[in-house]
Amino acid sequence: MRLPMHVIATAALAALPLVTAITPPGMISAPRRGVALANPSGDFAVYTKTEYSFEDQEATTEWERLDLISGQISTWSTDSNISEIVFVGPTSSSILYINATNEEGDGGISLYSADAADLASAVLVASLPAPFTGLKAVSTPSGAIHFLVNAKAYSNGTAYNEDLAEAPASTARIYKDIYVRHWDTYLTPERYAVFGGVLSRSSSNGSSSGGYTLAGGLTNYVTGLCNATCAESPVQPFGGSGDYDISPDGSQVIFLTKNIDLPLANYTSSQIYWVPFSGSVNDSVPINPIGATPGAEGASAAPTFSKDGSKIAYFQMNGISYESDRNIIYVANPDSSNLNVRSVVGDWDRSPDVLIWSNDGNGLYVAAPDLGRERVFFVPINATSGYKPANITDEGVPAVDPALSGLGPQDVSEFYFSSNSTDIDLQAWIIYPANFSEKETYPLAFLVHGGPQGGFYNSWSTRWNYKVWADQGYVVIAPNPTASFGWGQNLTDAVAGHWGDYPYWDLVNAWDYVNSSLPYVDTARGIAAGASFGGYMMNWIQGHPLGRRFNALVTHDGVTNSLADYATEELWFINHDEAGTFTSPNETSTYYRWNPILYYENWATPHFVVHNDLDYRLPVSEGIMLFNMLQVKGVPSKFLNFPDENHWVLNQENSLVWHTEIFKWINYYSGLSKAASPY
């Protein structure tokens, strides 16, 4: 069972040119590989590889084939219209795949069956009239294929297709309840739903590449399940095919939705429903309604059938309005008359976020943040609440791509330091620049992570990539202060009501440790940067003594005025982290106490501000207010705005500008640049 996890993690790594120093263009244009999908016999796997060309200003995607025996990688398909595949059918190389267009050209998609060894044999088996995604499929005992996909749906249950929808005469939006927008999108009456369909086997075609026809229409299992609000699956904005599953024999479906009995903006609670594949939304049964399992009222995740279909596993939090509570593992029977829901290792003080059944059904492989790493653990399903799962990885899966050979353990180390916020020692990562020598000194780049519940891990990212920052010539320090994942739930929970003290104290103590213990770090030339909560912390330290220890600050999409926190969309987050609703903004309120603008008179450090128009979590007015106040006070400052980006910067050209402008700013104030001006 460990081999598939290794393959999945390895293929997901981004390959880089063989270099010791990584530049922003090199990182952004490097191949980005998708999840590796292994065929049933474990002979080979396929995955996507996407590369961006700054010369052509476009991205190209192709599929690669990984031989799981020899490790040989080859091109499998250059057809970028193949968007998703599933291994399903009579042989171990039979596949069903989604083509992102259809012959009608009406915004729908096509389903093809083929043999993975001979894509030229692909046969069109269905044309679907909407942009369905999230394909899951299994072969049934009869030889038919049962499949699931998802798409937006009208309230009558039919699939929504924007290309075919009639444009309204007015662009007005009218709402009678809160939660009018989420992440980067205004909510509309259409909601996502899971659809099921049947591909019947044709007796006239015995090949592995075709012989299927769509039998009837698609069944919507979700739309119409309503109370205070209506069900939606996958849950937006990040939900995908991991929010639903189909049993191995194709007879049952499970899906996840926010709790239909509670207001969407105020609660994180979500439930998992079971429904027979041959049934409809009217036959759906909640597996974990509030009250059925003591304490389990919060967000659910990752509903997954066991390999034999006899069990369902999923995660659920206890807190009904807390998105960063501890994920607890649950196992249930897929039997509406005898669900028998029970927790597994319920006292384990880690919060797993990935779940895969073992082949024999006796255990689960889960991944969880642990001491600054995302580690894999094996959990027997009959384990007691006090059982401590065994870690079967350490620093993660070793990279096998030779293009990564310029990077290695020598680029990273860590230290632990004490703080007055907690009894445990806290951890921080050190990332070294190319050609690092302890005999030389390097300016400090002090990064603060978002969340605040989150963490800096020994992992790769195309956003806030530590090595890209380090290779500008810095030693990067990336602390994990109060609120970080992986050191127990108490540390994560402690930040609620304490945004301005506990993590701030931790960062001061981390800086003190660096200043006193790492002689190769030049703190006198240091800069600090952070996004989201990290951006808030830049604004907070700007008015406090720690802000005077840096030559420049960078805020990306951070809170400037916490009295405006209710301009966000997820009120559950603000209510929890501010330890109450926004009812009395006086001096005893955390909304008031931890407000960065209270310390405006102390602002002095040169400050670079980034804020994007489509960030509805932290509206762009926060960044504009910060920039306006800095300018009025005469603090050197610069504002970068992307009208087409949300809380993150994802467009490759925008990402290059983001890196270029920020590095121009910090390199000037750290002395790495000889430019006459940071502008």
C-alpha positions as CSV (number, residue, x, y, z in Angstrom):
1,M,0.0,0.0,0.0
2,R,2.9,2.4,0.5
3,L,3.9,2.3,-3.1
4,P,0.9,4.3,-4.4
5,M,1.4,7.0,-1.8
6,H,5.1,7.3,-2.8
7,V,4.1,7.6,-6.5
8,I,1.4,10.1,-5.8
9,A,3.6,12.4,-3.7
10,T,6.6,12.1,-6.0
11,A,4.7,12.9,-9.2
12,A,3.2,15.9,-7.5
13,L,6.6,17.5,-7.0
14,A,7.5,20.4,-9.3
15,A,10.7,19.7,-11.3
16,L,13.2,22.5,-11.6
17,P,16.2,23.2,-13.8
18,L,19.4,21.7,-12.4
19,V,20.5,24.8,-10.5
20,T,21.5,25.7,-7.0
21,A,19.9,29.1,-7.2
22,I,16.2,29.5,-8.1
23,T,14.9,32.6,-9.7
24,P,11.3,33.7,-9.9
25,P,11.0,33.0,-13.7
26,G,12.6,29.6,-13.2
27,M,10.3,28.6,-10.4
28,I,7.1,29.9,-12.1
29,S,7.9,28.3,-15.5
30,A,9.0,25.0,-14.0
31,P,6.9,21.9,-14.8
32,R,4.0,21.4,-12.4
33,R,2.9,17.8,-12.1
34,G,-0.5,16.5,-11.1
35,V,-1.5,13.5,-9.0
36,A,-0.2,10.2,-10.5
37,L,-3.0,7.8,-11.3
38,A,-1.9,4.2,-11.2
39,N,-3.6,1.4,-13.2
40,P,-5.2,-1.4,-11.2
41,S,-2.3,-3.8,-11.6
42,G,0.2,-1.3,-10.5
43,D,2.3,-1.4,-13.7
44,F,2.2,2.2,-14.6
45,A,0.7,5.6,-13.7
46,V,-0.2,8.7,-15.7
47,Y,-0.3,12.3,-14.6
48,T,-0.4,15.8,-16.1
49,K,2.6,18.1,-16.6
50,T,2.0,21.8,-17.1
51,E,4.7,24.3,-18.1
52,Y,4.5,28.0,-18.7
53,S,6.5,29.8,-21.4
54,F,7.2,33.5,-20.7
55,E,8.3,33.8,-24.3
56,D,4.9,32.5,-25.7
57,Q,2.9,33.8,-22.7
58,E,1.0,30.6,-22.5
59,A,0.9,27.3,-20.5
60,T,0.9,23.9,-22.2
61,T,-0.3,20.7,-20.6
62,E,0.5,17.2,-21.5
63,W,0.2,13.7,-19.9
64,E,3.2,11.7,-18.9
65,R,3.5,8.0,-18.2
66,L,5.5,6.6,-15.3
67,D,6.6,3.0,-15.4
68,L,6.2,1.9,-11.8
69,I,8.6,-1.0,-12.3
70,S,11.5,0.7,-14.0
71,G,10.8,4.3,-13.1
72,Q,11.0,5.3,-16.8
73,I,9.0,8.5,-17.7
74,S,7.6,9.0,-21.2
75,T,5.1,11.2,-22.9
76,W,1.6,9.6,-22.8
77,S,-0.5,12.2,-24.6
78,T,-0.1,15.8,-25.8
79,D,-3.9,16.3,-26.1
80,S,-4.6,19.0,-23.5
81,N,-8.4,18.4,-24.0
82,I,-8.0,15.2,-21.9
83,S,-8.8,16.8,-18.6
84,E,-9.5,13.8,-16.3
85,I,-9.1,10.0,-16.6
86,V,-10.2,7.0,-14.5
87,F,-9.0,3.4,-14.9
88,V,-12.2,1.4,-15.3
89,G,-13.3,-1.4,-17.6
90,P,-12.5,-5.0,-18.5
91,T,-8.7,-4.8,-18.4
92,S,-6.1,-3.1,-16.2
93,S,-5.4,-0.6,-19.0
94,S,-9.0,0.3,-19.8
95,I,-9.8,3.9,-19.1
96,L,-12.7,6.4,-19.2
97,Y,-11.8,10.0,-19.7
98,I,-13.3,13.5,-20.0
99,N,-12.6,15.6,-23.0
100,A,-13.1,19.2,-22.1
101,T,-15.1,19.9,-25.2
102,N,-17.9,18.2,-27.1
103,E,-18.9,17.9,-30.7
104,E,-21.9,20.3,-30.2
105,G,-19.6,23.1,-29.0
106,D,-22.2,24.2,-26.5
107,G,-20.0,24.4,-23.4
108,G,-20.5,20.7,-22.5
109,I,-18.0,17.8,-22.3
110,S,-17.5,14.4,-23.8
111,L,-16.8,11.0,-22.3
112,Y,-14.5,8.6,-24.1
113,S,-13.5,5.0,-23.4
114,A,-10.1,3.8,-24.5
115,D,-7.2,1.5,-23.8
116,A,-4.4,3.5,-22.2
117,A,-1.9,1.7,-24.4
118,D,-3.7,2.8,-27.6
119,L,-5.4,6.2,-27.3
120,A,-6.1,6.1,-31.0
121,S,-8.7,3.5,-30.2
122,A,-10.7,6.0,-28.1
123,V,-14.5,5.8,-28.6
124,L,-17.0,8.5,-27.8
125,V,-19.5,7.1,-25.4
126,A,-21.4,10.2,-24.3
127,S,-21.8,13.9,-24.9
128,L,-22.9,15.8,-21.8
129,P,-24.5,19.2,-22.0
130,A,-22.7,21.0,-19.2
131,P,-19.1,21.5,-18.0
132,F,-19.0,18.5,-15.7
133,T,-15.9,17.6,-13.8
134,G,-14.8,15.4,-11.0
135,L,-15.1,12.0,-12.7
136,K,-15.3,8.9,-10.6
137,A,-16.3,5.5,-12.1
138,V,-16.4,1.8,-11.3
139,S,-17.3,-1.4,-13.1
140,T,-20.4,-3.1,-11.8
141,P,-20.9,-6.9,-11.7
142,S,-23.1,-6.6,-14.8
143,G,-20.2,-5.2,-16.8
144,A,-21.7,-1.7,-16.9
145,I,-19.9,1.4,-15.7
146,H,-21.5,3.6,-13.0
147,F,-19.9,7.1,-12.9
148,L,-20.2,10.3,-10.9
149,V,-19.5,13.9,-12.0
150,N,-20.4,17.3,-10.6
151,A,-21.6,20.6,-12.0
152,K,-23.7,23.6,-11.1
153,A,-27.4,22.9,-11.1
154,Y,-30.6,24.9,-11.4
155,S,-33.1,24.6,-8.5
156,N,-35.0,22.1,-10.6
157,G,-32.0,19.8,-10.6
158,T,-30.9,20.1,-14.2
159,A,-27.3,20.9,-14.9
160,Y,-26.4,24.6,-15.4
161,N,-24.4,25.6,-18.5
162,E,-23.3,29.2,-18.6
163,D,-22.9,29.1,-22.4
164,L,-26.6,28.2,-22.8
165,A,-28.0,30.3,-20.0
166,E,-30.1,33.3,-21.0
167,A,-28.4,36.6,-20.1
168,P,-30.6,38.7,-17.8
169,A,-31.6,42.2,-18.8
170,S,-30.1,43.5,-15.5
171,T,-26.9,42.7,-13.7
172,A,-28.5,43.4,-10.3
173,R,-27.9,41.0,-7.4
174,I,-30.4,40.9,-4.5
175,Y,-29.9,39.0,-1.3
176,K,-32.1,38.4,1.8
177,D,-29.5,36.5,3.8
178,I,-25.9,37.0,4.6
179,Y,-23.1,35.1,2.7
180,V,-23.6,37.1,-0.5
181,R,-20.1,36.2,-1.8
182,H,-17.4,33.7,-1.0
183,W,-13.6,33.7,-1.7
184,D,-13.7,35.4,-5.1
185,T,-17.3,34.8,-6.3
186,Y,-20.7,36.3,-5.6
187,L,-23.2,33.5,-4.8
188,T,-25.9,32.8,-7.4
189,P,-29.1,30.6,-7.1
190,E,-27.2,27.8,-8.9
191,R,-25.5,25.3,-6.6
192,Y,-23.0,22.5,-7.3
193,A,-24.5,19.0,-7.3
194,V,-23.3,15.4,-7.8
195,F,-24.7,13.6,-10.8
196,G,-24.6,9.8,-11.5
197,G,-24.9,8.0,-14.9
198,V,-24.7,4.5,-16.3
199,L,-22.7,3.4,-19.3
200,S,-24.1,0.1,-20.6
201,R,-21.8,-2.5,-22.1
202,S,-22.5,-3.3,-25.8
203,S,-22.5,-7.0,-26.5
204,S,-21.3,-6.2,-30.1
205,N,-18.0,-4.8,-29.0
206,G,-15.7,-6.8,-26.8
207,S,-12.7,-4.5,-26.9
208,S,-11.3,-2.6,-24.0
209,S,-11.5,0.7,-25.9
210,G,-15.2,1.1,-26.4
211,G,-18.6,-0.7,-26.6
212,Y,-20.4,1.6,-24.0
213,T,-23.4,3.7,-24.4
214,L,-25.0,6.2,-22.0
215,A,-28.1,4.5,-20.7
216,G,-30.7,7.2,-19.9
217,G,-30.0,10.6,-18.3
218,L,-28.1,11.7,-15.3
219,T,-29.4,11.5,-11.7
220,N,-28.9,14.5,-9.4
221,Y,-28.4,13.3,-5.9
222,V,-28.1,16.7,-4.2
223,T,-30.4,19.4,-5.4
224,G,-33.6,19.8,-3.5
225,L,-32.2,18.8,-0.1
226,C,-33.1,22.0,1.7
227,N,-34.1,23.6,5.0
228,A,-32.5,26.8,6.3
229,T,-30.3,26.6,3.2
230,C,-29.9,24.1,0.4
231,A,-27.3,21.4,0.0
232,E,-24.3,21.8,-2.3
233,S,-21.7,19.3,-3.2
234,P,-18.8,19.7,-3.7
235,V,-18.6,22.4,-1.1
236,Q,-17.2,25.6,-2.6
237,P,-14.7,27.1,-3.2
238,F,-12.2,24.3,-2.8
239,G,-14.3,21.2,-2.9
240,G,-13.9,18.7,-5.7
241,S,-14.3,15.0,-6.2
242,G,-13.0,14.4,-2.7
243,D,-16.3,15.5,-1.4
244,Y,-18.1,12.4,-2.8
245,D,-17.5,8.8,-3.5
246,I,-19.0,5.8,-5.2
247,S,-18.8,2.3,-3.7
248,P,-16.6,-0.3,-5.6
249,D,-19.6,-2.2,-6.8
250,G,-21.3,1.0,-8.0
251,S,-24.4,0.5,-5.8
252,Q,-24.0,3.4,-3.3
253,V,-23.0,7.0,-3.3
254,I,-21.9,9.3,-0.4
255,F,-21.5,13.0,-0.6
256,L,-20.6,16.0,1.6
257,T,-22.6,19.2,2.0
258,K,-22.7,22.1,4.5
259,N,-25.3,21.6,7.2
260,I,-28.7,22.6,5.6
261,D,-30.1,23.4,9.0
262,L,-27.7,26.3,9.7
263,P,-26.8,29.7,8.1
264,L,-23.9,29.2,5.8
265,A,-21.9,32.3,6.9
266,N,-22.0,31.5,10.6
267,Y,-21.2,27.8,10.9
268,T,-18.7,25.3,9.5
269,S,-20.8,22.3,10.3
270,S,-21.2,19.9,7.4
271,Q,-22.7,16.4,7.0
272,I,-22.2,13.3,4.8
273,Y,-25.2,11.7,3.1
274,W,-25.6,8.2,1.9
275,V,-27.9,7.4,-1.1
276,P,-28.3,4.3,-3.3
277,F,-26.9,4.9,-6.8
278,S,-30.3,3.8,-8.2
279,G,-32.1,6.3,-5.9
280,S,-32.5,10.0,-5.8
281,V,-32.1,13.0,-3.5
282,N,-35.3,11.9,-1.8
283,D,-33.6,8.7,-0.7
284,S,-30.6,10.4,0.9
285,V,-29.8,9.6,4.6
286,P,-27.4,11.7,6.8
287,I,-24.6,9.6,8.2
288,N,-23.5,12.1,10.8
289,P,-26.3,14.5,11.7
290,I,-25.8,16.7,14.8
291,G,-26.6,14.7,17.9
292,A,-26.0,11.3,16.4
293,T,-22.3,11.2,17.4
294,P,-21.5,12.9,20.7
295,G,-19.4,16.1,20.2
296,A,-19.2,15.8,16.4
297,E,-20.9,19.0,15.1
298,G,-18.3,20.6,12.9
299,A,-16.9,20.4,9.4
300,S,-16.7,16.9,7.8
301,A,-14.2,15.9,5.0
302,A,-13.0,13.1,2.8
303,P,-15.9,10.6,2.7
304,T,-14.3,7.4,1.3
305,F,-15.5,3.8,0.8
306,S,-13.2,1.0,1.7
307,K,-11.8,-1.2,-1.1
308,D,-14.6,-3.8,-0.6
309,G,-17.3,-1.2,0.1
310,S,-18.1,-2.6,3.5
311,K,-17.0,0.6,5.4
312,I,-17.0,4.4,5.0
313,A,-14.3,6.5,6.6
314,Y,-14.3,10.3,7.0
315,F,-13.0,13.2,9.1
316,Q,-15.1,15.4,11.3
317,M,-14.3,18.3,13.7
318,N,-16.1,18.9,16.9
319,G,-16.4,22.7,16.8
320,I,-19.6,23.8,15.0
321,S,-18.1,27.1,13.9
322,Y,-14.3,26.5,14.0
323,E,-12.6,25.7,10.7
324,S,-9.3,24.7,12.3
325,D,-10.5,22.3,15.0
326,R,-8.9,18.9,15.1
327,N,-10.0,16.4,12.4
328,I,-11.1,13.2,14.1
329,I,-11.3,9.9,12.1
330,Y,-14.6,8.2,11.9
331,V,-15.7,4.9,10.4
332,A,-19.3,3.9,9.6
333,N,-21.3,1.2,7.9
334,P,-22.8,2.0,4.5
335,D,-26.2,0.8,5.8
336,S,-28.9,3.3,6.5
337,S,-30.5,1.0,9.1
338,N,-27.2,0.3,11.0
339,L,-24.6,3.1,10.4
340,N,-22.7,2.3,13.6
341,V,-20.6,5.4,13.4
342,R,-17.5,5.3,15.7
343,S,-14.3,7.3,16.1
344,V,-10.9,5.8,15.6
345,V,-7.9,7.0,17.6
346,G,-10.1,9.8,18.9
347,D,-7.5,11.1,21.4
348,W,-4.7,11.4,18.8
349,D,-3.5,15.0,19.1
350,R,-2.9,15.5,15.4
351,S,-5.3,16.7,12.7
352,P,-5.1,14.5,9.6
353,D,-6.1,15.9,6.2
354,V,-5.6,13.1,3.8
355,L,-7.2,9.6,4.0
356,I,-6.7,6.4,2.0
357,W,-7.9,2.9,2.8
358,S,-5.5,0.0,2.9
359,N,-6.1,-2.7,0.4
360,D,-7.3,-5.2,3.0
361,G,-9.6,-2.7,4.7
362,N,-8.1,-3.1,8.1
363,G,-6.5,0.3,8.3
364,L,-6.1,3.8,6.9
365,Y,-3.2,5.7,5.7
366,V,-3.5,9.3,6.7
367,A,-1.4,12.4,6.3
368,A,-1.2,15.0,9.0
369,P,1.0,18.1,9.9
370,D,3.5,16.9,12.5
371,L,6.4,19.0,13.8
372,G,6.8,21.1,10.7
373,R,6.3,18.2,8.2
374,E,3.4,16.6,6.5
375,R,3.8,13.0,7.6
376,V,2.0,9.8,6.7
377,F,0.7,7.5,9.5
378,F,-0.9,4.1,9.5
379,V,-4.1,3.8,11.6
380,P,-5.7,0.4,12.3
381,I,-9.5,0.8,12.2
382,N,-9.9,-1.2,15.4
383,A,-7.4,1.0,17.3
384,T,-8.5,2.4,20.6
385,S,-8.9,6.1,21.3
386,G,-5.5,6.2,23.1
387,Y,-3.6,4.5,20.3
388,K,-0.7,6.5,18.9
389,P,-0.4,6.0,15.1
390,A,3.1,5.2,13.8
391,N,4.8,7.6,11.4
392,I,5.9,5.8,8.3
393,T,7.6,8.9,6.8
394,D,10.0,11.5,8.1
395,E,11.0,14.4,5.9
396,G,8.5,13.2,3.2
397,V,8.9,11.2,0.0
398,P,12.4,11.7,-1.5
399,A,12.4,13.3,-5.0
400,V,13.4,11.0,-7.8
401,D,13.4,13.6,-10.6
402,P,17.0,14.3,-11.5
403,A,16.2,17.9,-12.2
404,L,15.8,18.4,-8.5
405,S,19.4,17.2,-7.8
406,G,20.6,20.8,-7.3
407,L,18.5,20.9,-4.1
408,G,18.8,18.9,-1.0
409,P,18.8,18.7,2.8
410,Q,21.8,21.1,2.9
411,D,19.4,24.0,2.0
412,V,17.3,23.6,5.1
413,S,17.6,23.3,8.8
414,E,15.5,24.2,11.9
415,F,15.8,25.4,15.4
416,Y,13.6,25.5,18.5
417,F,13.2,28.5,20.8
418,S,11.3,29.3,24.0
419,S,8.6,31.9,24.2
420,N,6.5,33.5,27.0
421,S,3.2,32.4,25.3
422,T,3.5,28.7,25.8
423,D,5.2,26.0,27.9
424,I,6.5,24.1,24.8
425,D,9.4,25.2,22.6
426,L,8.4,26.6,19.3
427,Q,10.0,25.7,15.9
428,A,11.4,27.7,13.0
429,W,12.8,26.8,9.7
430,I,16.1,28.1,8.3
431,I,16.5,28.2,4.5
432,Y,19.9,29.0,3.1
433,P,20.8,30.9,-0.1
434,A,22.8,29.3,-2.9
435,N,26.5,28.8,-2.1
436,F,25.9,29.5,1.6
437,S,28.9,29.7,3.9
438,E,28.7,30.1,7.7
439,K,31.8,32.4,7.4
440,E,29.8,35.0,5.6
441,T,26.8,37.1,6.6
442,Y,23.4,37.4,4.9
443,P,20.5,39.7,5.5
444,L,17.5,38.2,7.3
445,A,14.2,37.5,5.5
446,F,11.7,36.9,8.3
447,L,8.5,35.3,7.0
448,V,5.2,35.0,8.9
449,H,2.6,32.4,7.7
450,G,-1.1,33.0,7.2
451,G,-4.1,31.4,8.9
452,P,-3.3,32.2,11.6
453,Q,-4.0,28.5,12.0
454,G,-1.6,27.0,9.5
455,G,2.1,26.4,9.3
456,F,5.4,26.5,7.5
457,Y,6.4,23.0,6.5
458,N,9.3,21.3,4.8
459,S,7.4,21.3,1.5
460,W,7.4,22.8,-2.0
461,S,5.2,25.6,-3.1
462,T,4.9,27.9,-6.1
463,R,3.6,30.7,-3.8
464,W,5.8,32.0,-1.0
465,N,8.6,29.6,-2.0
466,Y,11.2,29.9,0.8
467,K,14.1,29.0,-1.5
468,V,13.2,31.6,-4.1
469,W,13.4,34.2,-1.4
470,A,16.6,32.8,0.1
471,D,18.3,32.7,-3.3
472,Q,17.9,36.5,-3.6
473,G,20.7,36.4,-1.0
474,Y,18.9,36.0,2.3
475,V,18.8,33.6,5.1
476,V,15.1,32.9,5.4
477,I,13.6,32.3,8.9
478,A,10.1,30.9,8.8
479,P,8.8,30.5,12.4
480,N,5.8,28.4,13.5
481,P,4.3,30.5,16.3
482,T,1.1,30.1,18.3
483,A,-1.7,28.9,16.0
484,S,0.6,26.6,14.0
485,F,-0.5,23.1,13.1
486,G,1.5,20.0,14.1
487,W,2.4,20.6,17.7
488,G,-1.0,19.7,19.2
489,Q,-4.4,21.3,19.2
490,N,-3.8,23.4,22.2
491,L,-1.1,25.5,20.4
492,T,-3.5,25.9,17.4
493,D,-6.4,26.9,19.6
494,A,-4.5,29.4,21.7
495,V,-4.5,32.2,19.1
496,A,-8.3,32.8,19.5
497,G,-8.7,36.2,21.1
498,H,-4.9,36.7,21.1
499,W,-3.9,37.8,17.6
500,G,-1.8,40.7,18.9
501,D,0.0,39.1,21.8
502,Y,0.8,35.4,21.7
503,P,2.0,35.1,18.1
504,Y,3.7,38.6,18.3
505,W,5.6,37.5,21.4
506,D,6.6,34.3,19.7
507,L,8.0,36.2,16.7
508,V,9.9,38.6,19.0
509,N,11.5,35.6,20.7
510,A,12.3,33.9,17.3
511,W,14.0,37.1,16.2
512,D,15.9,37.3,19.5
513,Y,17.1,33.7,19.0
514,V,18.3,34.5,15.5
515,N,20.1,37.6,16.6
516,S,21.9,35.9,19.4
517,S,22.6,32.5,18.0
518,L,23.1,32.7,14.2
519,P,26.1,34.8,13.5
520,Y,25.8,34.4,9.8
521,V,22.4,36.2,9.8
522,D,22.7,40.0,9.6
523,T,19.6,41.2,11.4
524,A,20.5,44.8,11.0
525,R,19.7,44.4,7.3
526,G,16.6,42.3,7.8
527,I,13.2,42.5,6.2
528,A,9.9,40.9,7.1
529,A,6.9,39.7,5.0
530,G,3.7,38.0,5.4
531,A,0.3,37.2,3.7
532,S,-3.2,37.0,5.2
533,F,-2.7,36.7,8.9
534,G,1.0,37.2,8.1
535,G,0.0,40.5,6.5
536,Y,-2.0,41.5,9.5
537,M,1.1,40.8,11.6
538,M,3.2,43.0,9.4
539,N,0.7,45.8,10.0
540,W,0.7,45.0,13.7
541,I,4.4,45.0,14.2
542,Q,4.7,48.2,12.1
543,G,3.3,50.0,15.2
544,H,5.3,48.0,17.7
545,P,9.0,47.7,18.7
546,L,9.6,44.6,16.5
547,G,8.8,46.8,13.4
548,R,11.8,49.0,14.1
549,R,14.1,45.9,13.8
550,F,13.4,45.6,10.1
551,N,14.4,47.8,7.2
552,A,11.3,47.0,5.2
553,L,8.0,45.2,5.6
554,V,5.7,43.5,3.0
555,T,2.0,43.0,3.6
556,H,0.0,40.8,1.2
557,D,-3.8,40.9,1.7
558,G,-3.7,41.6,5.4
559,V,-6.1,43.2,7.9
560,T,-5.4,46.9,8.5
561,N,-8.5,47.8,10.5
562,S,-9.9,45.0,12.6
563,L,-13.1,47.0,13.3
564,A,-13.9,46.3,9.7
565,D,-13.6,42.5,10.1
566,Y,-17.3,42.0,9.4
567,A,-16.7,42.9,5.7
568,T,-15.5,39.4,5.3
569,E,-17.7,36.5,4.1
570,E,-16.9,33.7,6.5
571,L,-18.3,35.2,9.8
572,W,-17.6,31.9,11.6
573,F,-13.9,32.6,11.3
574,I,-14.1,36.1,12.7
575,N,-16.5,35.2,15.4
576,H,-14.2,32.4,16.6
577,D,-10.8,34.1,16.3
578,E,-12.0,37.4,17.8
579,A,-13.6,35.3,20.6
580,G,-17.1,36.8,19.9
581,T,-19.4,38.6,17.5
582,F,-19.0,42.2,16.6
583,T,-21.5,43.6,19.1
584,S,-19.6,46.0,21.3
585,P,-16.5,47.4,19.7
586,N,-15.2,49.1,22.9
587,E,-11.7,48.9,24.5
588,T,-12.5,45.5,26.0
589,S,-13.2,44.0,22.6
590,T,-10.5,42.1,20.7
591,Y,-11.8,43.8,17.6
592,Y,-10.6,47.0,19.2
593,R,-7.6,45.8,21.2
594,W,-5.7,44.1,18.4
595,N,-6.4,46.8,15.8
596,P,-3.2,47.8,14.0
597,I,-4.3,51.4,13.3
598,L,-4.4,52.1,17.1
599,Y,-0.6,52.4,16.8
600,Y,-0.5,54.5,13.7
601,E,1.7,57.1,15.4
602,N,4.6,54.6,15.5
603,W,4.5,53.7,11.8
604,A,7.9,54.3,10.3
605,T,9.4,51.3,8.5
606,P,9.2,51.3,4.6
607,H,6.2,49.2,3.7
608,F,5.2,47.4,0.5
609,V,1.5,46.7,0.2
610,V,-0.2,44.1,-2.0
611,H,-4.0,43.7,-2.2
612,N,-6.2,42.2,-4.9
613,D,-9.7,43.1,-6.1
614,L,-11.1,39.6,-6.0
615,D,-10.1,39.0,-2.4
616,Y,-13.5,38.8,-0.7
617,R,-12.0,37.2,2.4
618,L,-10.1,40.4,3.1
619,P,-11.5,43.2,0.9
620,V,-9.2,45.4,-1.1
621,S,-10.2,48.4,0.9
622,E,-7.9,47.1,3.7
623,G,-4.9,47.4,1.5
624,I,-5.9,50.8,0.1
625,M,-6.5,52.1,3.6
626,L,-3.0,50.8,4.7
627,F,-1.3,52.5,1.7
628,N,-3.3,55.7,2.1
629,M,-2.3,56.0,5.8
630,L,1.4,55.2,5.1
631,Q,1.4,57.8,2.4
632,V,-0.2,60.5,4.5
633,K,2.3,59.8,7.3
634,G,5.2,60.0,4.9
635,V,6.4,56.4,5.4
636,P,8.0,55.2,2.1
637,S,5.4,52.8,0.6
638,K,4.3,51.2,-2.6
639,F,1.0,49.6,-3.6
640,L,0.6,46.6,-5.9
641,N,-2.9,45.6,-7.1
642,F,-4.2,42.8,-9.3
643,P,-7.8,43.3,-10.5
644,D,-8.1,39.7,-11.6
645,E,-6.6,37.9,-8.5
646,N,-8.1,36.8,-5.3
647,H,-6.4,36.1,-1.9
648,W,-3.6,34.4,-3.9
649,V,-1.7,35.4,-7.0
650,L,-2.0,32.5,-9.5
651,N,-1.6,33.9,-13.0
652,Q,2.0,33.3,-14.0
653,E,2.6,36.7,-15.5
654,N,1.1,38.3,-12.4
655,S,3.2,36.1,-10.2
656,L,6.4,37.3,-12.0
657,V,5.4,40.9,-11.4
658,W,4.6,40.1,-7.7
659,H,8.1,38.6,-7.2
660,T,9.9,41.3,-9.2
661,E,8.3,44.2,-7.4
662,I,8.6,42.8,-3.9
663,F,12.2,41.8,-4.4
664,K,13.0,45.2,-5.9
665,W,11.7,46.7,-2.7
666,I,13.2,44.4,-0.1
667,N,16.6,44.1,-1.9
668,Y,16.9,47.9,-1.9
669,Y,16.3,48.2,1.8
670,S,18.4,45.2,2.8
671,G,21.3,46.5,0.8
672,L,21.4,43.5,-1.6
673,S,20.5,45.8,-4.5
674,K,22.6,48.7,-5.7
675,A,19.6,50.4,-7.2
676,A,19.2,54.2,-6.6
677,S,15.6,53.8,-5.6
678,P,13.2,51.0,-4.5
679,Y,10.6,52.4,-6.9
